[in-house]
Structures are given as C-alpha cells and as structure tokens.
Amino acid sequence: MANADAPRPQDEPGVIDRAVTRRQVIRGIAGVAGVGAFGAFLAACSSGSSSSTAPSSAAASSAASSAAASSAAPSAAGSSAAAGSSAAASASTGGTLNIGSNNSDPTPKKAMEAVVAGFTQKTGIQVKLNTVDHGSFQDNLSQYLQGQPDDVITWFSGHRMRFFAAQGLFTPIDDVWQKVGSNYSDAMKSAATHDDGKVYLIPFDTYAWTVYYRKSLWQDKGYKPPTTLDEFKTLAAKMKSDGLVPVGLGDKDGWPAQGHFDVMNLRQNGYQFHVDLMNGKAKWTDPKVKAVFELWKGLLPFYQEGAAGRKWQDAAAGLVQKKTGMMLQPQVGETFAAAGTSDFEDLAFFPWPNHGTEFDAEKSLDAPIDGFMLTAKSPTIQQNMDAAKAFLEYAASGEAQQIFVKEQAAFIGAAKDVDASKYTPLQQDQVKVIGDAKNVAQFLDRDTRSDFAGPNGMQAFLINFLQKPDQDLDAYLKGIQDYFDSLGPEA
C-alpha cells in the first residue's frame, strides 16, 4: 500500500502463482489456545529505541497466499521460549542493530517500538529504529535497498519479497529458519520462500480486509450484517436515508481503493482469475473486469463523497463518530484503538457479501502477511550480522508477536505459539474469517509489479474511476492495459 509521487521499485510479473489455501493459513496462526481448533527521497518520521535517520539511495548519505494454523499448535512455553532464548544466546554479549520500519502510523509505530524494547531488554542489543512513512518507504524501496539500507527491514511476503530477493537485495536466512521454522506452518514457510527454495522472510503478522462497523450504532438502528450484495445495497440505502454515510473511504494515498477492487474481483471472478490479472496472464480489457467496475459503479452512490481527496484516517474518524455506517479497511482498528477501550470494544466486522456467483464459495479475501527481512547491502550488516539474526529469531517468537498484536489489536500473529487466549474478540474473529477463506490474496500492490500498482499506475487509475465513474469503461480499461503493456521487461 503506498502513496507519494516518487520512483517505484520495479517488480517482476508472474511470480504470484504460488497459492496458499485458507486451511494452511489458519494452521499457521492458531495460538496455544487453539481459537476454533486451529533518505534523500525519504523523510524519517521519527524512531524507536534510538535516534533515527531516513533511509536513502546511493546518491544520498546514509540509510533510504495465505497462511493458517496447525491443528496441534505447540505451547507458548515451547517454541516461543526456544526462539526467544536462542535469540538471546546468539547475542548474549550485546551489540547494535539498525532496523528500517514502515510502521509509521501512531498505533503500529508504538507497537513496533514495544517489540524493539522487548528485544533489547532480552538481549542487551541496542537498536536504532528508523521509522519512515509507509508510502515513501514502499515507493522508494528499490533505491533504498541498492544504496545504504538498514540491516533488517519490515517488508511483505509474496511478489514484492520474491522480486527483490531475485535481485540479490535481500539475504537468505535459511540458518535462522532452521531454528525457528517449527513455529510456522508449511503455508507460512511457502509465503517466506523465494522460487530458489531459500527463505528470506520472517512472517510476523497478518490481517483480513473485511467490512468494519460499530456494534452500538447498528444495534440502535436495527441493522444486520448483509450476506448478499442485494442485502448490502438495501442496508446502504437504509443508512443513507438515516442520514449516515453508508460506506466510508479515504483514497488520497492511492492504495485503500485497491482493497475494494480486490474483494469485488475475487467474489465476481474468483481467485485464479484475480491472480492471472495481477500477473498479466489475464487482460484488463476482459469483459469480466468490466463487470467488476460496472458493479462497483452501482455501489458508488453509497460511498463517501470526495474519497479521492481524503486520507483513510479521516474516513475512519467518521466511523468512530457514528457518522459513517461501515468501512472496508482493517486499519480502522488503529483509529478505534487510539479512541479508547470502549470504542475499540464496539468495533466489529463482516466479510464482504456474496455476489451470487460460483466463486462465493471460495470466500477469498485479502490477508497480507508482514514480516522482517535481512538486507544485502547494509554498510553495517557484517558487523551487525549476529545481532540481526538474533532479532529475526526473536521476531519469530510468539512472545514478540504477542507484544505487537497487543498494541495493533486488529491484527493477529503469524507464528503458531502466539497465545490466542489473549486475543481480543476482534482478533479471534480475524482468525475465523481467514480460516473460512479458501484462498487468500496479499493485496493488489503486493500481488503485482509495483510500477504497475503505484502512483502512476493503478493508484492513479482507481482515483480516476472514483472521480469519474460515468466515463467510457471500455476506454478506461484499455488505458489500464496499455499502461501495463508499456512497462516492458522489469529491471
């Protein structure tokens, strides 16, 4: 998910064919309680446990599927403690480490800082946490990784991970995985593995793109979660007549609307077609894609006006204030958590409704996997290698992930031994909805080449659609396909 008018890293189409089923996903994230059995161009936002400098390119100075839970998860005293103690043993003499983080919004930033503090307390290793705004971090990652990156960075599974690994910009961590791999499902390993068979990512958290609402507002109004598109439209019309904004959306950063397209395409045309479209194997001019935009156009009268010029945080504020009825975006959990305990406890969600197609049974959705990766060109990586691997071991533990999801309370941990008994009801619902999905996508801007997904590509195209939904859709979709075709081979 990104914004910023800056050069985008370039990816390689066609790598996303590795699919992960929902049963595999849940097998990897059910905790010990077994919920349901199962730079120059970057401006640093601030930092965590130490001073911060922005990542930078070489031209600048220093620094710019699916997965689930095994039926019998190990106990928290088992692999989590093993991973944590292994990390501590790896760097018992202390040391230093530089971590680049895209967790820039207040809630995830606080959560990341807590994880780093826990690591330092456990190992004595001093961490310089370099936090950069999410969009700039993502838009400029290619230059950053080729310049003087931090030792370890936050990043994503899927297409984005595999492309940069193929360029030699990340370092394989098979030796770390040998120590922590038993704490993950096979699906999580697949999400962390490049086509060369080597592991590059430590999966850390995941979350589902679902429709959020306030329970108290819905109870007062007599609203019920819709299960079909017709019910969704009827509910939205009732909300509008009640003086509410039915569907909140803030797409100024360019990426939130991508989640809307994803889920509609998954419901309308199925997971495989969606994957093929992201890879360039299916065409944007296909009538199946037009059907999605026609459907979306029919829903836009219920959407918040001016979405293209609004930040998602501002849209989420309307949900908190009970001015908006519902919002398709998991990050609203951050806004509700910041508003207070009573507001957060009032938050609930339902999966996107069925479209009446054969693909409804897939229950597919976006459930991105975030994690940590070891860079290849950090100027300090050799001297900090032991500390970096110690952190990766720590990040693979339920202990570390529990710290993060306690703060980031709409997300769930990726490891088997996260104690699900400590999850909020909202997090337990996350486990269930991901478990019910037959297939899980990573999100448009993670599932396709980034120069296509970015500010000059799908971000701009979707903003254009939101602003001018009555345009000639055939010409519009031809423009998208022409842009994709113009990109040529990736470098």
N, C-alpha and C positions, 0 to 999 in steps of 0.2 A: 504494500500500500504506500503510495507515495504522492508527493507533490513537488513543487519547485521547478522552475524553468531552467534546468541545468542538464548537462550531458548525462545520458542514461548509460548504465552498463549494458553491454550487449550480450544477449544470450543466444542459445543455440536451439532451434526448433526441433521437435521430435523426440525429446528425451523423456517426456512425461508418460510414456506408455506403461511404465511400471505402476500398476494399480494396487491399492491396498483395500481390503474389504473391511466392513464395519466390525465384523467379529474379531478380526485381527487387531483393530484399533482398540476396542474395549478390552481385549485381552491384555493390552499393554498399559492401560491406565486405571484398572480397578485396583483400589488400595487394599490394605490389610483388612479393612472391614468388609471388603468384597461387595461394595454397593451393587445390589442387584445381581450378585454372584459374578460377578465377573472380576582543517584546513583552510587553504586559500579559498576554497569554494564551499567549505562547511563552517558554520558558526557553532561553536560549542555552547550548549545550553547551561552547563554547569557540570559538577561532578559529584562523585560519591565520597569515598573514603579519603580521597586525596585531591590535590589540585588538578585542574582539567585543562587540556589543550585540545583544539579541534583537530580531527584527522585531516590530512592534506595530501595532495598529489605530489609526484616527484618534483614538480615545478615549485612547490611551496616548501616551507620549512616543515618541521616535524609533524608527524602524525596526521589528513584525510584518506490421497492416498489413503493415507488413512492409517489409523492405528487404534488398538483397543486393549483389553486386559485379559490375562491368562486366567483360566478357571480356578487355578490354585495359586494365588499370589503369595510370595514369600513375606515373612513378617518384617515389621519395621526394625526389629532388633537384629534381623538377618542381614540382607544385602545392603540396606541403607547404612547400618552401622559399619559394615565391612567397607563400603565405598568411602565413608567419611574417615574411618581410621586409616584406610590405605592412603587417602589424600594427605592426612596429617603426617603419616610416616614418610611419605615421599618428600616432604619439605619440612622436617622437624626442626631444621636449623633456621627457618625463616627465609627471607628473601624478598624480592619485589616482583611486581607484575603490572602490566598495562592492559586494561580491558576497554575496548570500544563498545559503547552501548547505544542502541537506538530507542531505548525506553525513556523517552523524553517527556511524555505527559506526566502530570504530577503523581498519579497513583502508581503506574508501573515504575516510574523513577524511584519512588520511595521503596517499592518492593525490591528493586534491583540493589539499591543501597543496603537494604537489610540483608540480602544474600551475601553481598561482599563483606559486610561487617561480621556475619557469621563465619565466613571463611577465614577472615583474618584472626578472629578470636580462636578458631580451632587450630590454625597452622602457624600463626605469627607472621605470615606473609603480608607485606604492605602492598595494597592495591591502589593504583592510580586509575580511577574510573572516569573515562572520558565520555560524557553523555552528549550526544548530538541529536538535533531534532530529527524525528523519524523520516520525514520526507527527504531531507537533504542527505541523510546517511544512505538511504536506499538509492537515490538518484545518482549519487556520485561514487558508489562503491567500487566500480571498476578502476577509476583513477586512484582512489584511496588504497586499494589492495596492491596496485602496481607501484605505489610510492613508498611511504614510510608508515605502514599501518601499525595499530596496536598489536600486542601479542595474541590476544584472544578477542573475538568479537561476537556479538549477538547476530544471529542470522537465521535463515529459514531452511526448511527441508525442501525437497522436490527439485524442480527445474533450475531454480536460482542457485542452489547448492551445487548441483552437478556441473553446471556450465563453468563456474569459477574454479571448481576442482579440476576440470579438464584443462584449464589454462595454467595450472600449476600455481594458483594463487592461494590455495589452502594446503595445509599439510595433513597427510593421513594420520589417523590416531588409532590404528589397529591395536597398538600396545596398550593404550588406555582402555579400549573396548574389551580386551581380554580380561581386564579386572572388573569392569562394570557391566558387561553385556548381559549377564544373567539377570540383571534388574530390569531388562526390557523385553518386550515381546518380539517375535520374529518380524512383525509388521513394522515396529519402531526401528528395528535394525535395517529393514529394507528402505525406510524413509531416510536413514542416515548414511546409506551406502551409495557410492558412485558406480557407474557402469564398469569401472575397472575392478570392482569387487572390494575396494578398500573403503573403510569407514572414515567419514570426515566430520560428522556432526554428533554432538551430544544432545538428544532431544530433551527439552526442558518443560514446555507447557503446550497446551492445545486448548481450543475453544471453538464452539459451534456458532455459525451465523444463523440466528433464529430471530423471531419477532418478539420484541420486549414490550411489556405494558405494566401499568400499576394495578395491582390487585384491588386496592380500595376503590379506585375510580371505576373499575369495571363492575365491582360489586354494587356500587351506588347506582350505576346506570343500567344494571342488568345485562351487561354484555357477556357473551360466551366465546371462548376461543373457536375460531372457524376451522373446519377441517377440509372444506372445498373452496375453490375460487369463487363460486357463486355466493357462498356464505360470507367470504371475505368482503366481497363487493357490497353485500347487503349491510354488513356491520359498518363498513366505511361510510356508506350513505347515511346510516343512523347517527354515527359520530358527527358527521358534517351537519346534520340537522340539529344536533345537540350543541352546536357552536364550537366543536373541537376541530383541531387539525387532525384528520384521520391518520395520515402516515407522515411521520417526521423524516426529513432528510436534509443533511448539510453536505454538499459535494464540492465545496470550494477547493479542497485539497486534491480532488480528482479521483480518489480511489473508492470512496464509500459506495458510489453507484455501481461499481463493478460487482459488488456482492449481490446487488439486486438482479443484474443481468445473469449472473452465475446461477442463482437458485431458480429463476424462471426458465432458463435454458435447460437446466438439469431436470426440472419437472416436465417441461414440454417435449424435450427431445432425447433425454436420457444421458447417462454418464458417458457412454462411449462416444456419442456424437460430440458432447462437450469437450472431451479430451482431444478428439480429432480436430475440432475447430481451433483449440488452443495451439495445436501442433502444426496447423496449416494443411492438414490432410482433408479437412472439410472447408468449404468456401463460405465466406460471409455473405455471398450473393445467393446462397442456397435458400429456397423458399422456407425451409424450416427456421432459419434465423429471422427472416422477415416476420414469420408468425409470432415469434417471441416479442419483437418490437411492436407489433400491432396489439398484442395482448397488453404489453406494458403501457402503450399509449392510452388504452382504455382505462388503465388504473391511475394515470397521472392527474385527473381531476380531483383525486382524493389525496394527492401528495401536497406537501407544504410548498407554498409558492416561493419562488426565489431560491430554490435549493442550490443552484449553481453558484450563488454568491455567498453561501452561508457555511460556516465551519460546522463540522459534525457536533462539536461540543455545545454550540448554541442550539442546535436542533435537539440535543439530548436534554438541555435545560428545560425545554418546553414539556418534555415528558415528566421531568421531576415536578414541574409546576402544575401538572394536570391540565395543561392547555393542549397537549397532543395525546392522541389515543394510543398509538403504537409506533414502533420504530424497529426496522430490520438492521440491527447492528449490535454486536456483542460488547463493543467498547462503552456502551451506555452504562455498563456496570461500574466503570470508573467514576462516572459522574454521580451515580447514586451512592457509591461508597463514600465519596467526598461529602455528599449532602448530609450523611449521618446514618446511624444504625437503623432507625425506624424507616427511613426512606429506602435503604437497601433491602430491608426485610419485606418491603412492599413490592419489590420487583419480581416479575415472573416472565416467562416466555412460552411460546408455542412454535413448533416447526412450521415452515412455510406451507400453506394449504395445498391440497391435491388439485391438479388441473383436469382430471378426468381422462388422463392418457394411460397407456400401458406402463409408463415409466413411474407412475406414482408409487408403485410397489417397491421401487428401489429406495425410496426415502433418502435420496442422495442430498448432500449438502456440503458447504464449505466448512472445513475444520482444520485450519492451518496449524502446523507444528513449528514452534520456535525452538531455538537451541543455541549452542555455543560452538564456535569453530576456531581452529588454530591457524593463524595466518602463516604465509611462507616467507614474506619479505620484511617482516618487522626488523628494524635495526637492533632490537634488543632481544630477539627471540632466542638466540643461542645462550645468552647468559641467563635468561629467564625461563628456559625450557622446563626445568623441573617444577618451577612454580606454576607455569601454565598448565602442565599436565596434572598437577595436584588440584588445580581449580576445576579442571574438566572432570576429574574423579569426584570431587565434591558436588559439582553440579548434577552429576548422575544419581545422587542420593535422594531418597525421599525426604531426608532432613532438609536439604537445601530447597527442594521444590515446595515443601510444605511452607517454608518461610515466604516464598514468593506468592503462592496462591492464597496465603492468609491475607496478604495485602491486596492482591489482584484477585478479588473474590468472585469474579465471574469466570475465571479460568480454572483449569484443572491440571495437575501434574502429569508428566509423561511416563514416569517410572512406575514399576509395579508396587513398590513399597511406600508410596505416599499413603498416609493413613486416611482413608476415605471416611472414617468415622468422625474426623474433624472437619469434613467438608460442610459448607453451608447447604441448605436445601437447594439453592440455585445451582451450586456446583454438582450436587447429586443428580439434578435434572440434566446437567450437561453430560454427565457420564451416560445417562439413559438415552438421550437423543442421539448421541454419537453412536451408541451401541445399536440403536434401531436402524441406523443408516446402512444400506447395503454397500454403498461406495462413498468415499469421502474425497472431495477435491481440496486443493490447497488454497485457492483464491486466484482470480484471473491474473493479477500482476505477479504471482509466483508460478503460475502454471504455463505461462507463455514467455516468449522472449521479451526482455524488459524494454527494448527500444520500441516495441510494438505496444506494450501496455502503458508506457509512460506519458509524460505531459504532451508530447507531440503526436501520440497515438490514441489509444483507447480512452485515456483520461479526457482528452480534448473532444473526441467523438461523442462520448456519452454526455458530457456537458452540453455539447451542441444539440443533442437529441432532447435533453431536458428543457432547453431553451426554445427549441423549435420542433415540437413533436408532430406538427402537421406537415412537415416537409415531405418531399417525394422519397419514400423509404427505399425504393429501388436504387435511386441515385445515391442516397446516403450510404447504403450498404456497399455499393460499387466503390465509393470513395474509401471505405474501410479496407476492402480487398485490394484496391490499387495501392494503398499505403503499405499494406503488408507485403505485397509483391515487390514494391520499390526498395525494400530494405536490403535485399540481396544477401549474400553469404555473411555470416557473422564472424567477427574478428575478436 
